[in-house]
Amino acid sequence: MSATRISTRRIAQEPQCSACSTGSLVSFNWNLAKTSSLADARQDLSVFVHPETLRWGTLFQCVRCAQPWYLDGDERFMNCVLRDRVPLIREWNRQSIPLSPEQLAALERIGRTPPDRYGNGAEFHETPCSVVTRSGTRIDRAIVSQQRHAPFEDSRSYRLASEIESIYPSPDALSLKVRTAAGEAEEYRMGFAPTLVEMPAGELIVLNGRENFLVRPGCNAGDVVLSKRSIDMNHLPEIYSEPTDTVYFVADYVAPPKLGLLRKLFGG
């Protein structure tokens, strides 16, 4: 049975607003806030005003501090939004952001990084790649994220997929086999789900949960393979940290066509 998320709070940080608790409260379960008798779940929803209906979801403001909040289209979770993220959300909202058949075919060949075994990442249909923008800039650590919800997450450097000219495999992207295995790894302890992989020169590295990229000088990430050795929890190799400069290009989600059909249409 999966756990029900009630709320998330920033550790050791006081609320900046006594009405909406911004600065402490990151998100909360909207339905539980209306119905629960649990103190941690209750929220005064009357403080969220000026609803702005979006393509999927609704933007609100706090009645006291005008902090923006985003309620997803299923009305499940209310999420605190950085103020400087609102212009991008409104730009995303102006019109649909489809991908071209050629772009979809390129993503299909690379392969989507699936959600992990616990469902994390299920709201995204995301694929690591290299992107060349319409302005001619090449970004080798890009993720095309097809999703229904607005690009509100402050942990992601978002741009709109309407900027994309073309999509290629990234030299820094792990193979689909490695990415899939990392997502299927079980947690040994809270927040630690290791997968042992081997570099082309034989060096062992531990991936922690879902990973898309691996950056090492002189190493093509696609050559990294799953190790056949067992993990020794008492003598762990380096635990790899994925680069933080990844750019997420947000697009509308559509079920991808069959690769065979795409090959007939565009060759390859």
GUVEX-43212 format. One line per 10 residues: their letters; for each residue x negated, y negated, z negated of N, C-alpha, C. Coordinates in Angstrom, 2 decimals. Layout:
REM residues N
a) X Y Z X Y Z X Y Z ~ ...
***
This chain:
REM residues 268
msatristrr) -0.84 1.19 0.00 0.00 0.00 0.00 -0.88 -1.24 0.00 ~ -0.62 -2.19 0.90 -1.42 -3.40 0.95 -0.98 -4.38 -0.12 ~ -1.92 -5.17 -0.60 -1.62 -6.15 -1.63 -0.96 -7.38 -1.01 ~ -0.12 -8.05 -1.76 0.51 -9.28 -1.31 -0.31 -10.46 -1.78 ~ -0.78 -11.28 -0.85 -1.57 -12.44 -1.21 -0.65 -13.51 -1.75 ~ -0.94 -14.01 -2.94 -0.10 -15.03 -3.57 -0.68 -16.41 -3.31 ~ -1.92 -16.62 -3.66 -2.53 -17.92 -3.41 -4.04 -17.77 -3.42 ~ -4.70 -18.77 -2.90 -6.15 -18.80 -2.91 -6.60 -20.14 -3.46 ~ -7.53 -20.14 -4.38 -7.99 -21.39 -4.98 -9.50 -21.49 -4.85 ~ -9.96 -22.69 -4.67 -11.40 -22.91 -4.64 -11.94 -22.75 -6.06
iaqepqcsac) -13.03 -22.05 -6.18 -13.59 -21.76 -7.50 -14.20 -23.03 -8.09 ~ -13.92 -23.25 -9.35 -14.54 -24.34 -10.13 -14.39 -25.70 -9.45 ~ -13.21 -25.94 -8.94 -12.95 -27.23 -8.31 -11.59 -27.75 -8.77 ~ -11.55 -28.95 -9.25 -10.31 -29.52 -9.77 -9.45 -30.04 -8.62 ~ -8.13 -29.97 -8.76 -7.23 -30.53 -7.73 -7.46 -32.04 -7.58 ~ -7.40 -32.49 -6.36 -7.53 -33.92 -6.08 -6.18 -34.62 -6.09 ~ -5.11 -33.84 -6.05 -3.76 -34.41 -6.06 -2.90 -33.58 -6.99 ~ -2.21 -34.23 -7.89 -1.37 -33.51 -8.85 -0.10 -32.97 -8.22 ~ 0.23 -33.44 -7.03 1.45 -32.98 -6.37 1.21 -31.70 -5.56 ~ 0.26 -31.76 -4.60 0.04 -30.60 -3.72 -1.17 -29.76 -4.11
stgslvsfnw) -1.98 -30.22 -5.06 -3.17 -29.50 -5.55 -4.25 -29.34 -4.50 ~ -4.29 -30.24 -3.51 -5.37 -30.17 -2.54 -6.72 -30.28 -3.25 ~ -7.72 -29.60 -2.69 -9.03 -29.53 -3.33 -9.19 -28.32 -4.21 ~ -8.06 -27.74 -4.63 -8.08 -26.52 -5.41 -7.31 -25.42 -4.67 ~ -6.10 -25.74 -4.30 -5.25 -24.78 -3.60 -5.56 -24.81 -2.11 ~ -5.88 -23.65 -1.55 -6.20 -23.54 -0.13 -4.98 -23.10 0.66 ~ -4.27 -22.12 0.16 -3.07 -21.62 0.83 -2.20 -20.92 -0.19 ~ -0.91 -20.76 0.16 -0.03 -20.02 -0.73 1.09 -19.38 0.08 ~ 1.66 -18.36 -0.52 2.75 -17.61 0.09 4.04 -18.43 -0.01 ~ 4.54 -18.87 1.11 5.69 -19.78 1.17 6.95 -19.14 0.59
nlaktsslad) 7.21 -17.89 0.96 8.42 -17.22 0.47 8.34 -16.96 -1.03 ~ 7.17 -16.54 -1.50 7.03 -16.31 -2.94 7.18 -17.61 -3.72 ~ 6.70 -18.70 -3.11 6.83 -20.00 -3.79 8.29 -20.37 -4.02 ~ 9.15 -19.88 -3.13 10.58 -20.19 -3.25 11.31 -19.25 -4.20 ~ 10.79 -18.03 -4.36 11.59 -17.00 -5.04 10.94 -16.40 -6.27 ~ 9.60 -16.51 -6.43 8.91 -15.77 -7.47 9.06 -16.42 -8.84 ~ 9.03 -15.57 -9.86 9.01 -16.06 -11.25 7.58 -16.12 -11.78 ~ 6.59 -15.70 -10.96 5.19 -15.73 -11.38 4.66 -17.15 -11.34 ~ 3.98 -17.55 -12.39 3.49 -18.93 -12.48 2.53 -19.26 -11.35 ~ 1.68 -18.30 -10.95 0.68 -18.57 -9.91 1.32 -18.71 -8.53
arqdlsvfvh) 2.51 -18.16 -8.37 3.17 -18.19 -7.06 4.09 -19.38 -6.89 ~ 4.55 -19.94 -7.98 5.53 -21.04 -7.89 4.87 -22.31 -7.37 ~ 5.58 -23.01 -6.48 5.14 -24.30 -5.98 6.38 -25.20 -5.85 ~ 6.18 -26.48 -6.08 7.25 -27.45 -5.84 7.21 -27.81 -4.36 ~ 8.06 -27.19 -3.57 8.03 -27.38 -2.12 8.57 -28.74 -1.69 ~ 9.21 -29.45 -2.59 9.74 -30.76 -2.24 8.65 -31.79 -2.01 ~ 7.40 -31.48 -2.41 6.31 -32.44 -2.21 5.80 -32.42 -0.77 ~ 6.21 -31.42 0.02 5.78 -31.32 1.42 6.85 -31.94 2.31 ~ 6.49 -33.05 2.94 7.48 -33.86 3.65 7.03 -34.12 5.09 ~ 7.87 -34.83 5.85 7.61 -35.22 7.24 7.24 -34.02 8.11
petlrwgtlf) 8.10 -33.00 8.16 7.77 -31.83 9.00 7.64 -32.20 10.47 ~ 6.58 -31.70 11.09 6.31 -31.92 12.51 6.26 -30.55 13.19 ~ 7.30 -30.22 13.92 7.40 -28.91 14.54 6.39 -28.76 15.68 ~ 5.62 -27.67 15.64 4.60 -27.40 16.64 5.03 -26.24 17.53 ~ 4.20 -25.90 18.49 4.50 -24.76 19.37 4.67 -23.49 18.57 ~ 3.89 -23.36 17.50 4.07 -22.22 16.58 3.66 -22.71 15.20 ~ 4.64 -22.95 14.38 4.38 -23.44 13.04 4.81 -24.89 12.87 ~ 4.52 -25.43 11.69 4.95 -26.77 11.33 3.88 -27.46 10.52 ~ 3.61 -28.73 10.85 2.73 -29.57 10.05 3.56 -30.35 9.04 ~ 3.05 -30.42 7.81 3.68 -31.22 6.75 2.65 -32.20 6.21
qcvrcaqpwy) 3.11 -33.12 5.39 2.24 -34.00 4.61 2.67 -33.95 3.16 ~ 1.71 -34.13 2.27 2.03 -34.27 0.85 2.68 -35.64 0.64 ~ 3.75 -35.67 -0.12 4.48 -36.91 -0.36 3.64 -37.93 -1.12 ~ 2.65 -37.47 -1.86 1.86 -38.37 -2.68 0.56 -38.79 -2.02 ~ -0.22 -37.83 -1.50 -1.56 -38.16 -0.98 -1.65 -38.07 0.54 ~ -0.56 -37.66 1.22 -0.51 -37.53 2.68 -1.45 -36.46 3.22 ~ -1.91 -35.56 2.34 -2.73 -34.44 2.79 -1.94 -33.59 3.78 ~ -2.49 -33.26 4.96 -1.78 -32.38 5.90 -1.82 -30.91 5.46 ~ -0.72 -30.23 5.70 -0.57 -28.80 5.43 0.10 -28.15 6.63 ~ -0.29 -26.90 6.90 0.25 -26.17 8.06 0.96 -24.90 7.60
ldgderfmnc) 2.23 -24.77 7.99 3.02 -23.57 7.74 3.09 -22.78 9.04 ~ 2.66 -21.52 9.01 2.63 -20.72 10.24 4.04 -20.45 10.76 ~ 4.13 -20.00 12.00 5.41 -19.82 12.67 6.30 -18.77 12.07 ~ 5.74 -17.83 11.32 6.54 -16.83 10.62 6.97 -17.31 9.24 ~ 6.55 -18.53 8.89 6.84 -19.12 7.59 6.41 -18.21 6.44 ~ 5.19 -17.69 6.58 4.63 -16.82 5.55 3.67 -17.56 4.64 ~ 2.73 -18.33 5.24 1.71 -18.99 4.44 1.60 -20.47 4.78 ~ 1.50 -21.27 3.73 1.22 -22.70 3.85 -0.28 -22.88 3.62 ~ -0.94 -23.63 4.52 -2.39 -23.75 4.50 -2.80 -25.21 4.48 ~ -3.75 -25.54 3.60 -4.30 -26.88 3.56 -5.15 -27.11 4.82
vlrdrvplir) -5.04 -28.29 5.41 -5.70 -28.62 6.66 -6.59 -29.84 6.47 ~ -7.83 -29.76 6.95 -8.70 -30.93 6.92 -8.06 -32.05 7.74 ~ -8.16 -33.26 7.21 -7.53 -34.39 7.90 -8.09 -34.58 9.31 ~ -9.40 -34.37 9.48 -9.98 -34.59 10.80 -9.71 -33.45 11.78 ~ -9.00 -32.42 11.34 -8.61 -31.32 12.22 -7.25 -31.59 12.88 ~ -6.48 -32.52 12.33 -5.13 -32.78 12.84 -5.13 -33.21 14.31 ~ -6.03 -34.11 14.77 -6.01 -34.47 16.20 -6.18 -33.27 17.13 ~ -7.04 -32.31 16.76 -7.21 -31.11 17.59 -5.93 -30.29 17.59 ~ -5.28 -30.16 16.45 -4.03 -29.40 16.38 -2.98 -30.05 17.28 ~ -2.91 -31.36 17.27 -1.92 -32.05 18.12 -2.27 -31.91 19.60
ewnrqsipls) -3.57 -31.90 19.91 -3.97 -31.68 21.30 -3.61 -30.25 21.72 ~ -3.86 -29.28 20.83 -3.46 -27.89 21.09 -1.96 -27.79 21.31 ~ -1.20 -28.62 20.64 0.25 -28.54 20.67 0.87 -29.15 21.93 ~ 0.12 -29.96 22.67 0.71 -30.69 23.80 1.22 -29.78 24.90 ~ 0.50 -28.69 25.15 0.91 -27.78 26.21 0.25 -26.42 25.99 ~ 0.76 -25.43 26.71 0.20 -24.09 26.58 -1.24 -24.08 27.07 ~ -2.03 -23.14 26.54 -3.45 -23.02 26.89 -3.69 -21.60 27.40 ~ -3.34 -21.34 28.66 -3.56 -20.00 29.20 -4.99 -19.81 29.69 ~ -5.38 -18.56 29.84 -6.64 -18.21 30.49 -6.35 -17.74 31.90 ~ -7.28 -17.98 32.80 -7.08 -17.56 34.19 -7.24 -16.04 34.30
peqlaaleri) -6.71 -15.44 35.37 -6.92 -14.00 35.57 -8.39 -13.61 35.58 ~ -9.25 -14.47 36.17 -10.69 -14.16 36.20 -11.28 -14.18 34.79 ~ -10.85 -15.14 33.97 -11.33 -15.22 32.60 -10.85 -14.03 31.77 ~ -9.59 -13.65 31.95 -9.07 -12.48 31.25 -9.82 -11.21 31.65 ~ -10.14 -11.11 32.94 -10.89 -9.93 33.40 -12.27 -9.88 32.77 ~ -12.93 -11.04 32.66 -14.26 -11.09 32.04 -14.19 -10.66 30.58 ~ -13.18 -11.14 29.86 -13.02 -10.77 28.45 -12.71 -9.28 28.31 ~ -11.91 -8.75 29.21 -11.56 -7.33 29.15 -12.80 -6.46 29.35 ~ -13.69 -6.88 30.23 -14.91 -6.10 30.46 -15.82 -6.11 29.22 ~ -15.87 -7.24 28.53 -16.70 -7.34 27.32 -16.10 -6.53 26.18
grtppdrygn) -14.80 -6.66 25.98 -14.11 -5.91 24.93 -13.86 -6.72 23.68 ~ -12.63 -6.73 23.25 -12.23 -7.46 22.04 -12.83 -6.84 20.79 ~ -13.23 -7.67 19.84 -13.62 -7.19 18.52 -12.34 -6.89 17.74 ~ -12.09 -5.63 17.39 -10.82 -5.30 16.74 -10.79 -5.78 15.29 ~ -9.59 -5.85 14.69 -9.51 -6.14 13.26 -10.22 -5.06 12.46 ~ -10.58 -5.37 11.22 -11.21 -4.33 10.40 -10.16 -3.36 9.87 ~ -10.59 -2.34 9.19 -9.70 -1.28 8.75 -8.67 -1.77 7.74 ~ -8.90 -2.96 7.17 -7.98 -3.53 6.18 -7.05 -4.57 6.79 ~ -7.16 -4.77 8.11 -6.29 -5.71 8.79 -6.83 -7.11 8.93 ~ -8.02 -7.37 8.38 -8.61 -8.70 8.51 -8.93 -8.99 9.97
gaefhetpcs) -8.50 -10.13 10.46 -8.72 -10.50 11.85 -7.59 -10.12 12.77 ~ -6.51 -9.53 12.24 -5.41 -9.09 13.09 -4.67 -10.24 13.76 ~ -4.76 -11.43 13.17 -4.06 -12.59 13.75 -4.81 -13.17 14.95 ~ -6.03 -12.68 15.20 -6.83 -13.16 16.31 -7.05 -12.04 17.32 ~ -7.05 -12.38 18.59 -7.49 -11.47 19.64 -8.75 -12.10 20.19 ~ -9.92 -11.75 19.60 -11.13 -12.51 19.85 -12.23 -11.68 20.47 ~ -12.96 -12.33 21.37 -14.00 -11.66 22.14 -15.26 -12.52 22.17 ~ -16.41 -11.97 21.75 -17.66 -12.74 21.80 -18.19 -12.80 23.23 ~ -18.73 -13.94 23.61 -19.16 -14.11 24.99 -20.05 -15.35 25.11 ~ -20.53 -15.57 26.33 -21.13 -16.85 26.71 -20.09 -17.62 27.51
vvtrsgtrid) -20.01 -18.91 27.26 -19.05 -19.76 27.95 -19.81 -20.88 28.65 ~ -19.43 -21.15 29.88 -19.86 -22.36 30.57 -18.65 -23.28 30.64 ~ -18.78 -24.47 30.08 -17.66 -25.41 30.04 -17.54 -26.15 31.37 ~ -16.43 -26.85 31.52 -16.19 -27.62 32.75 -17.20 -28.75 32.90 ~ -17.81 -29.16 31.80 -18.84 -30.20 31.87 -20.22 -29.63 32.18 ~ -20.33 -28.28 32.29 -21.59 -27.65 32.65 -22.43 -27.16 31.49 ~ -21.93 -27.27 30.26 -22.67 -26.81 29.09 -22.49 -25.31 28.91 ~ -23.59 -24.62 28.67 -23.52 -23.17 28.40 -23.66 -22.94 26.90 ~ -22.76 -22.15 26.36 -22.76 -21.81 24.93 -22.83 -20.30 24.83 ~ -23.96 -19.78 24.32 -24.17 -18.33 24.30 -23.55 -17.64 23.10
raivsqqrha) -23.21 -18.39 22.06 -22.50 -17.78 20.93 -21.12 -18.42 20.84 ~ -20.26 -17.93 21.73 -18.87 -18.40 21.79 -17.94 -17.22 21.55 ~ -16.79 -17.53 20.99 -15.73 -16.54 20.85 -14.46 -17.13 21.44 ~ -13.88 -16.43 22.40 -12.57 -16.83 22.90 -11.53 -16.18 21.99 ~ -10.77 -17.02 21.31 -9.80 -16.54 20.33 -8.39 -16.79 20.85 ~ -7.76 -15.72 21.32 -6.36 -15.80 21.74 -5.49 -15.61 20.49 ~ -4.64 -16.57 20.22 -3.87 -16.54 18.98 -2.60 -17.35 19.13 ~ -1.64 -17.07 18.24 -0.39 -17.83 18.26 -0.49 -19.09 17.42 ~ -1.24 -19.04 16.32 -1.21 -20.14 15.37 -2.15 -21.28 15.77 ~ -1.88 -22.44 15.18 -2.68 -23.63 15.45 -4.11 -23.44 14.93
pfedsrsyrl) -5.08 -24.13 15.53 -6.49 -23.99 15.10 -6.77 -24.84 13.85 ~ -6.25 -24.36 12.71 -6.34 -25.15 11.48 -7.51 -24.77 10.59 ~ -8.07 -23.56 10.74 -9.06 -23.05 9.78 -10.33 -23.90 9.78 ~ -10.68 -24.44 8.62 -11.86 -25.31 8.54 -13.17 -24.53 8.61 ~ -13.10 -23.20 8.49 -14.32 -22.39 8.58 -14.74 -22.14 10.02 ~ -13.93 -22.55 10.99 -14.21 -22.30 12.40 -14.42 -23.61 13.15 ~ -15.48 -23.63 13.98 -15.71 -24.76 14.86 -14.89 -24.52 16.12 ~ -13.72 -25.16 16.20 -12.77 -24.90 17.28 -12.92 -25.89 18.43 ~ -12.71 -25.38 19.64 -12.48 -26.19 20.83 -11.35 -25.52 21.60 ~ -10.78 -26.21 22.55 -9.68 -25.64 23.33 -10.25 -24.87 24.53
aseiesiyps) -9.61 -23.74 24.85 -10.07 -22.92 25.96 -9.84 -23.60 27.31 ~ -9.08 -24.67 27.34 -8.92 -25.44 28.58 -10.24 -26.06 29.01 ~ -11.24 -26.10 28.13 -12.58 -26.60 28.48 -13.41 -25.57 29.23 ~ -12.98 -24.31 29.26 -13.79 -23.23 29.82 -13.74 -23.23 31.34 ~ -14.92 -23.18 31.97 -15.03 -22.98 33.41 -15.19 -21.50 33.72 ~ -16.11 -20.82 33.00 -16.37 -19.40 33.27 -16.87 -18.71 32.02 ~ -16.77 -17.39 32.03 -17.11 -16.54 30.87 -18.06 -15.44 31.31 ~ -19.11 -15.20 30.49 -20.10 -14.18 30.79 -20.40 -13.38 29.52 ~ -20.99 -12.19 29.65 -21.48 -11.49 28.45 -22.56 -12.32 27.76 ~ -22.60 -12.29 26.44 -23.59 -13.03 25.68 -24.78 -12.14 25.33
pdalslkvrt) -25.99 -12.64 25.48 -27.17 -11.86 25.08 -27.24 -11.66 23.57 ~ -26.46 -12.43 22.83 -26.46 -12.32 21.37 -25.30 -11.49 20.82 ~ -24.45 -10.97 21.70 -23.28 -10.22 21.25 -23.61 -8.74 21.06 ~ -23.19 -8.20 19.95 -23.33 -6.76 19.71 -22.42 -5.99 20.66 ~ -22.78 -4.75 20.92 -21.95 -3.92 21.80 -20.59 -3.67 21.17 ~ -19.61 -3.36 21.98 -18.27 -3.07 21.48 -18.31 -1.88 20.51 ~ -19.15 -0.88 20.79 -19.25 0.28 19.91 -19.71 -0.12 18.52 ~ -20.73 -0.98 18.45 -21.24 -1.42 17.15 -20.23 -2.31 16.45 ~ -19.61 -3.23 17.19 -18.61 -4.12 16.59 -17.42 -3.34 16.04 ~ -16.99 -2.33 16.78 -15.86 -1.52 16.33 -16.22 -0.74 15.07
aageaeeyrm) -17.41 -0.14 15.06 -17.84 0.65 13.89 -17.97 -0.24 12.66 ~ -18.51 -1.45 12.83 -18.66 -2.36 11.70 -17.30 -2.73 11.11 ~ -16.30 -2.90 11.96 -14.97 -3.20 11.47 -14.33 -2.03 10.74 ~ -14.72 -0.83 11.09 -14.13 0.36 10.46 -14.83 0.75 9.16 ~ -15.90 0.05 8.80 -16.66 0.39 7.59 -15.80 0.21 6.34 ~ -15.97 1.14 5.39 -15.26 1.05 4.12 -16.01 0.15 3.15 ~ -15.27 -0.51 2.29 -15.89 -1.33 1.25 -16.47 -0.44 0.16 ~ -17.76 -0.64 -0.14 -18.38 0.03 -1.28 -18.06 -0.70 -2.56 ~ -17.96 -2.01 -2.44 -17.53 -2.86 -3.53 -16.87 -4.08 -2.91 ~ -16.27 -4.91 -3.73 -15.51 -6.04 -3.22 -16.35 -6.91 -2.28
gfaptlvemp) -15.90 -7.03 -1.03 -16.58 -7.88 -0.07 -17.83 -7.30 0.55 ~ -18.12 -6.01 0.32 -19.32 -5.39 0.89 -18.93 -4.10 1.60 ~ -18.91 -4.17 2.94 -18.55 -3.02 3.78 -19.70 -2.79 4.76 ~ -20.71 -2.01 4.37 -21.95 -1.93 5.15 -21.89 -0.97 6.34 ~ -22.60 -1.37 7.39 -22.85 -0.51 8.55 -24.34 -0.59 8.86 ~ -25.00 0.55 8.91 -26.44 0.60 9.16 -26.68 0.65 10.67 ~ -27.46 -0.32 11.17 -27.79 -0.35 12.60 -29.29 -0.39 12.77 ~ -29.74 -0.02 13.99 -31.16 0.07 14.29 -31.51 -0.85 15.45 ~ -32.55 -1.64 15.24 -33.04 -2.54 16.28 -33.83 -1.74 17.32 ~ -34.07 -2.31 18.51 -34.83 -1.58 19.55 -36.21 -1.14 19.09
agelivlngr) -36.85 -1.90 18.18 -38.19 -1.54 17.69 -38.13 -0.60 16.49 ~ -36.93 -0.20 16.07 -36.79 0.75 14.98 -36.44 0.14 13.64 ~ -36.43 -1.17 13.50 -36.09 -1.83 12.24 -34.62 -1.58 11.91 ~ -34.37 -1.31 10.62 -33.00 -1.10 10.17 -32.43 -2.37 9.56 ~ -31.15 -2.62 9.84 -30.45 -3.79 9.32 -29.05 -3.34 8.91 ~ -28.53 -3.96 7.88 -27.17 -3.67 7.42 -26.24 -4.80 7.87 ~ -25.19 -4.45 8.58 -24.12 -5.38 8.88 -23.07 -5.29 7.78 ~ -22.46 -6.39 7.44 -21.45 -6.40 6.37 -20.10 -6.76 6.97 ~ -19.27 -5.74 7.21 -17.94 -5.97 7.78 -18.01 -6.33 9.25 ~ -16.96 -6.97 9.73 -16.87 -7.34 11.15 -18.00 -8.31 11.51
enflvrpgcn) -18.68 -8.00 12.59 -19.73 -8.88 13.11 -19.57 -8.95 14.62 ~ -19.94 -10.08 15.19 -19.90 -10.26 16.64 -21.27 -10.45 17.25 ~ -22.14 -11.19 16.54 -23.45 -11.55 17.09 -24.58 -11.10 16.18 ~ -25.73 -10.87 16.79 -26.94 -10.61 16.04 -28.07 -11.33 16.76 ~ -28.75 -12.22 16.05 -29.79 -13.05 16.67 -31.14 -12.70 16.09 ~ -32.05 -12.21 16.93 -33.42 -11.92 16.55 -34.32 -12.29 17.73 ~ -35.44 -12.96 17.50 -36.34 -13.31 18.60 -36.77 -12.07 19.38 ~ -36.66 -12.16 20.69 -37.09 -11.07 21.55 -36.18 -9.87 21.58 ~ -35.00 -9.98 21.01 -34.09 -8.83 20.93 -32.77 -9.16 21.62 ~ -32.37 -8.30 22.54 -31.03 -8.38 23.12 -30.08 -7.64 22.19
agdvvlskrs) -29.09 -8.34 21.65 -28.20 -7.73 20.66 -27.47 -6.51 21.19 ~ -27.27 -6.44 22.51 -26.61 -5.29 23.09 -27.41 -4.01 22.98 ~ -28.72 -4.12 22.68 -29.58 -2.94 22.53 -29.58 -2.41 21.10 ~ -28.93 -3.11 20.18 -28.83 -2.64 18.80 -27.83 -1.48 18.76 ~ -28.21 -0.40 18.06 -27.37 0.80 18.03 -27.04 1.19 16.59 ~ -26.02 1.99 16.44 -25.68 2.54 15.13 -26.75 3.52 14.70 ~ -27.19 3.42 13.46 -28.20 4.33 12.96 -27.58 5.67 12.59 ~ -28.35 6.73 12.80 -27.90 8.07 12.41 -28.26 8.38 10.96 ~ -28.99 7.48 10.32 -29.37 7.71 8.93 -28.23 7.36 7.99 ~ -28.27 7.90 6.80 -27.29 7.58 5.77 -27.73 6.32 5.03
idmnhlpeiy) -26.77 5.58 4.53 -27.08 4.37 3.77 -27.48 4.74 2.35 ~ -28.64 4.27 1.92 -29.09 4.44 0.55 -28.79 3.15 -0.19 ~ -27.75 3.16 -1.02 -27.31 1.93 -1.68 -28.35 1.41 -2.67 ~ -29.31 2.26 -3.06 -30.35 1.82 -3.99 -31.55 1.21 -3.27 ~ -31.63 1.42 -1.97 -32.76 0.89 -1.19 -32.21 0.37 0.14 ~ -31.47 -0.71 0.06 -30.85 -1.25 1.27 -31.84 -2.06 2.09 ~ -31.81 -1.91 3.42 -32.57 -2.83 4.27 -31.95 -4.23 4.20 ~ -32.48 -5.13 4.99 -31.94 -6.49 5.05 -30.44 -6.47 5.36 ~ -29.68 -7.25 4.61 -28.25 -7.43 4.90 -28.13 -8.64 5.81 ~ -27.66 -8.42 7.01 -27.68 -9.45 8.04 -26.57 -10.47 7.81
septdtvyfv) -26.87 -11.73 8.04 -25.89 -12.81 7.99 -25.70 -13.35 9.41 ~ -24.48 -13.31 9.89 -24.18 -13.76 11.24 -24.42 -15.27 11.35 ~ -24.88 -15.76 12.53 -25.11 -17.19 12.69 -23.83 -17.99 12.48 ~ -24.02 -19.21 11.99 -22.86 -20.05 11.64 -22.54 -21.08 12.71 ~ -23.26 -21.05 13.84 -23.02 -22.05 14.87 -22.11 -21.56 15.99 ~ -21.36 -20.50 15.74 -20.45 -19.97 16.73 -19.34 -20.98 17.03 ~ -19.00 -21.11 18.32 -17.92 -21.99 18.74 -16.72 -21.13 19.16 ~ -15.56 -21.44 18.60 -14.34 -20.70 18.89 -13.48 -21.49 19.88 ~ -13.23 -20.89 21.04 -12.37 -21.51 22.05 -10.98 -20.89 21.92 ~ -10.02 -21.69 21.49 -8.69 -21.17 21.20 -7.81 -21.21 22.45
adyvappklg) -7.14 -20.09 22.72 -6.23 -19.96 23.85 -4.96 -19.28 23.38 ~ -3.92 -19.36 24.18 -2.68 -18.66 23.85 -2.88 -17.16 24.07 ~ -2.23 -16.38 23.23 -2.37 -14.93 23.37 -1.38 -14.39 24.40 ~ -1.89 -13.58 25.31 -1.07 -12.78 26.21 -1.70 -11.40 26.27 ~ -0.87 -10.37 26.38 -1.40 -9.01 26.49 -2.22 -8.91 27.77 ~ -3.47 -8.44 27.69 -4.33 -8.39 28.88 -3.84 -7.35 29.88 ~ -3.95 -7.65 31.20 -3.60 -6.65 32.21 -4.56 -5.47 32.15 ~ -4.14 -4.38 32.74 -5.00 -3.20 32.82 -6.24 -3.53 33.66 ~ -7.40 -3.07 33.20 -8.64 -3.38 33.89 -8.62 -2.85 35.32 ~ -7.98 -1.70 35.54 -7.91 -1.14 36.90 -7.20 -2.08 37.84
llrklfgg) -6.12 -2.72 37.37 -5.39 -3.67 38.20 -6.24 -4.89 38.50 ~ -6.97 -5.37 37.50 -7.83 -6.53 37.71 -8.93 -6.23 38.73 ~ -9.46 -5.02 38.68 -10.51 -4.65 39.65 -9.95 -4.64 41.06 ~ -8.69 -4.20 41.23 -8.08 -4.20 42.54 -7.90 -5.61 43.06 ~ -7.52 -6.53 42.14 -7.26 -7.90 42.53 -8.51 -8.69 42.80 ~ -9.55 -8.48 41.96 -10.73 -9.34 42.04 -12.01 -8.58 42.37 ~ -11.93 -7.26 42.52 -13.12 -6.49 42.82 -13.96 -6.23 41.60 ~ -15.03 -5.47 41.70 -15.90 -5.17 40.57 -15.73 -3.76 40.10
***
